[in-house]
Amino acid sequence: MKLHTINTGFFKLDGGAMFGVVPKVIWQKTNPADSNNLCTWAMRCLLIEEGNQLILVDTGIGNKQDEKFFSHYYLHGNDSLEKSLAQLGFGKTDITDVFLTHLHFDHVGGAVIRENEKLTPTFKNATYWTNEKHWQWAVEPNAREKASFLKENILPIQESGQLKFITEHENIEWQKDINISFAYGHTDAMMLPKINYKGKTIVYMADLLPSVGHLPLPYVMAYDMFPLKTLTEKQAFLEEAVNNNYILYLEHDPINECCTLQRTEKGIRVSETFNLSDI
């Protein structure tokens, strides 16, 4: 197995929304905001080479939305999904599987492109993976989360016939050396891949832990549908992670790709930060 970081660029989100009830005077120490109270975040995907499979985990925000949409999120940086794949010698037709942790626009936007005014899957030869519970949650969204579930990012996947569901079952073995955990606080039935790699366990954190700045337990996003559930899930996961020396792969941290954890007087905190390529 080989793992590759896939950088798809940076975007900005409101710092208060990203840190919930935590005051700005505290969170800005780790994630400084600009004059509009916006913080920069990565959209860091993952590519897994395993045998004949080339598995892409999440797809970033994509580029098919209109100028008004992108004006809210201030996309910046030189990276894109297609460029990052090309740097590794791969093209869109090489991807065999697209694993979607959940269907919010900054995770699934790159899964669909606009070609000749038609919306089609970006990866023509790939199977797209989600789970039935989350799919139903996304296609029939609640009013609070509706702005994150865009039909143009989701429905073309089903219409193409490339969509498959993973059975909702805790710590299910999805592929060789890839197990799936489920989380329900951020959105219903978000999936976190746990990858056995070089004798270590690497967990793709998606939005359970967006950055190292979110390690303290009360640091829960206002975007989360069920914040108390997130708090419970995060506490249980951090205990599991520190006990088993997991490596956390951080999708949204603007600086740190990976980290390990340690116990401190203040609770579980970062031990080391490093790049995926250093493993």
C-alpha positions in Angstrom: 0.0 0.0 0.0 1.1 3.6 -0.7 -0.6 6.7 0.6 -0.4 10.1 -1.0 -1.5 13.6 0.2 -3.8 15.3 -2.3 -4.0 19.0 -1.7 -7.0 20.7 -3.4 -6.4 24.3 -2.2 -7.5 26.4 0.8 -10.7 28.2 1.6 -11.9 30.5 4.4 -14.7 30.0 7.0 -15.9 32.1 9.8 -13.7 31.5 12.9 -16.6 31.8 15.3 -18.5 29.1 13.4 -15.4 26.8 13.4 -14.9 27.0 17.1 -18.5 27.3 18.4 -18.8 28.5 22.0 -15.0 29.1 22.4 -14.2 32.9 22.5 -12.1 34.4 19.7 -9.5 35.6 22.2 -8.7 32.0 22.8 -9.0 30.3 19.4 -7.2 33.0 17.5 -4.0 32.0 19.2 -3.9 28.8 17.0 -6.0 30.0 14.1 -5.6 33.7 13.5 -8.5 35.4 11.7 -8.4 38.1 9.0 -10.2 41.4 9.2 -13.5 39.7 8.3 -13.1 37.1 11.1 -12.3 34.4 8.5 -9.8 31.7 9.1 -7.9 29.7 6.4 -8.5 26.0 6.2 -7.1 23.2 4.0 -9.1 20.8 1.9 -6.6 17.9 2.1 -7.7 14.7 0.5 -6.0 11.3 0.5 -5.0 8.8 -2.3 -4.6 5.2 -1.5 -2.8 2.8 -3.8 -3.6 -0.8 -3.0 -3.1 -3.5 -5.6 -5.2 -2.7 -8.6 -7.2 0.0 -6.7 -6.6 3.7 -6.6 -8.9 5.0 -3.9 -9.5 8.8 -3.4 -10.8 9.9 0.0 -12.9 13.0 -0.4 -12.6 15.4 -3.3 -12.5 19.0 -2.0 -14.8 21.8 -3.2 -14.5 21.4 -6.9 -14.6 24.2 -9.5 -18.1 24.0 -11.1 -20.0 26.5 -8.8 -20.6 30.1 -9.9 -18.6 33.2 -9.0 -21.1 34.2 -6.3 -20.7 30.9 -4.5 -16.9 31.0 -4.5 -16.9 34.6 -3.3 -18.2 33.4 0.0 -15.3 31.0 0.5 -12.2 32.8 -0.8 -10.5 29.9 -2.5 -6.8 30.4 -2.7 -3.5 28.5 -3.2 -1.9 26.9 -6.2 -3.2 23.4 -5.6 -6.2 21.6 -7.2 -7.5 18.1 -7.2 -6.5 17.5 -10.8 -3.1 19.1 -10.5 -2.3 17.1 -7.3 -3.2 13.8 -9.0 -1.1 14.8 -12.1 1.9 15.4 -10.0 1.7 11.8 -8.9 1.3 10.6 -12.5 -2.4 9.9 -12.3 -5.4 11.2 -14.2 -9.1 11.2 -13.5 -9.7 8.0 -15.4 -7.2 6.1 -13.1 -9.3 6.4 -10.0 -11.2 3.2 -9.2 -13.0 4.2 -6.0 -14.1 7.5 -4.5 -14.7 7.3 -0.7 -16.8 10.2 0.6 -16.6 10.7 4.3 -19.8 12.8 4.0 -21.6 14.9 1.4 -20.9 18.5 2.5 -19.8 20.7 -0.4 -16.2 21.0 0.7 -15.8 17.2 0.8 -17.8 16.2 -2.3 -17.7 19.2 -4.6 -14.9 17.8 -6.7 -16.7 14.5 -7.3 -18.9 16.0 -10.0 -17.9 18.3 -12.9 -19.8 20.3 -15.5 -19.1 19.2 -19.1 -21.0 20.8 -22.0 -23.6 22.2 -19.5 -24.2 18.7 -18.1 -23.2 17.5 -14.6 -21.4 14.2 -14.6 -19.1 12.3 -12.2 -15.5 13.5 -12.4 -14.1 10.0 -12.2 -15.8 8.0 -15.0 -14.3 4.6 -14.0 -14.8 4.9 -10.3 -17.3 3.5 -7.8 -18.5 6.2 -5.4 -19.0 5.1 -1.8 -21.2 6.6 0.9 -23.8 4.9 3.2 -27.5 4.8 2.8 -28.3 6.6 6.1 -26.1 9.6 5.3 -27.3 9.6 1.6 -30.9 10.0 2.7 -29.9 12.6 5.2 -28.2 14.6 2.4 -30.9 14.3 -0.3 -33.6 15.3 2.2 -31.7 17.8 4.2 -32.9 19.7 7.3 -33.2 23.5 7.0 -30.0 24.1 9.0 -27.8 21.9 6.9 -29.4 22.4 3.5 -26.8 25.0 2.4 -24.1 22.3 2.8 -25.8 19.6 0.8 -25.9 20.8 -2.8 -27.9 18.7 -5.2 -25.5 19.3 -8.1 -22.8 17.7 -6.0 -24.8 14.6 -5.1 -27.6 13.6 -7.5 -25.4 13.1 -10.6 -23.5 10.4 -8.8 -26.6 8.4 -8.3 -27.9 9.1 -11.8 -24.7 7.8 -13.3 -25.1 4.4 -11.7 -21.7 4.7 -10.0 -23.0 5.0 -6.5 -22.7 2.2 -3.9 -23.5 2.1 -0.2 -21.2 0.8 2.6 -23.1 -1.1 5.3 -23.5 1.0 8.5 -21.7 -1.0 11.1 -19.0 0.2 13.6 -15.5 -0.6 12.6 -16.5 -2.5 9.5 -13.7 -3.8 7.3 -14.4 -2.1 4.0 -11.2 -3.0 2.1 -8.0 -4.9 3.0 -6.3 -2.9 5.7 -9.1 -0.2 5.7 -11.8 -0.2 8.4 -14.6 2.4 8.7 -15.8 4.1 11.9 -19.0 6.1 12.0 -19.6 9.4 13.7 -23.0 11.2 14.1 -22.4 14.5 15.8 -21.2 16.6 12.9 -23.7 15.2 10.5 -25.6 11.9 10.4 -23.4 8.8 9.7 -20.1 10.5 8.7 -17.5 7.9 7.9 -13.8 7.9 9.0 -11.4 5.5 7.3 -8.9 3.8 9.7 -5.9 2.6 7.6 -3.3 0.0 8.5 -0.2 1.4 7.0 3.4 0.3 7.7 2.4 -1.2 11.0 0.6 1.9 12.1 -3.1 3.0 12.2 -3.8 6.3 10.3 -7.2 7.8 10.8 -8.6 10.3 8.2 -10.3 12.7 10.6 -12.8 14.5 8.2 -14.8 16.8 10.4 -14.7 15.0 13.7 -11.4 16.8 14.3 -10.8 19.5 11.7 -7.4 20.7 13.1 -5.0 20.4 16.0 -6.7 23.6 17.3 -9.8 21.5 17.9 -8.3 19.0 20.3 -9.6 20.5 23.5 -13.0 18.9 24.1 -15.2 22.1 24.2 -13.8 23.1 20.8 -16.7 21.9 18.7 -17.9 23.6 15.5 -21.1 25.5 15.4 -21.6 23.7 12.0 -22.1 20.4 13.9 -25.7 19.2 13.9 -25.4 17.5 17.3 -22.6 19.2 19.3 -23.0 17.2 22.5 -22.8 14.0 20.4 -19.6 15.4 18.8 -18.2 16.1 22.3 -18.9 12.5 23.4 -17.5 11.0 20.1 -14.4 13.2 20.2 -13.7 12.3 23.8 -14.0 8.5 23.1 -12.0 8.7 20.0 -9.1 10.7 21.6 -8.9 8.1 24.3 -8.7 5.3 21.8 -6.2 7.2 19.6 -3.8 8.0 22.4 -4.0 4.5 23.9 -3.3 3.0 20.5 -0.8 5.6 19.2 -2.9 6.4 16.2 -1.7 8.9 13.6 -4.4 11.5 12.8 -4.6 12.7 9.2 -6.1 16.2 9.3 -8.3 17.2 6.4 -8.7 20.9 7.3 -5.7 21.9 9.3 -4.0 24.7 7.2 -0.5 23.7 8.4 -0.3 20.2 9.9 -1.0 17.1 7.8 -0.6 14.5 10.6 -0.2 14.4 14.3 0.1 12.0 17.2 -1.3 12.6 20.7 -0.1 12.5 24.3 -1.7 13.0 27.7 -1.0 16.3 29.5 -2.3 18.0 32.6 -4.8 19.9 30.3 -6.0 16.7 28.6 -5.1 15.0 25.4 -3.0 17.2 23.2 -0.6 17.1 20.3 2.6 15.1 20.7 4.2 15.5 17.3 3.2 16.9 13.9 4.6 15.8 10.6 3.8 15.1 6.9 2.3 11.9 5.6 5.5 11.4 3.5 7.5 11.2 6.7 5.9 8.0 7.9 
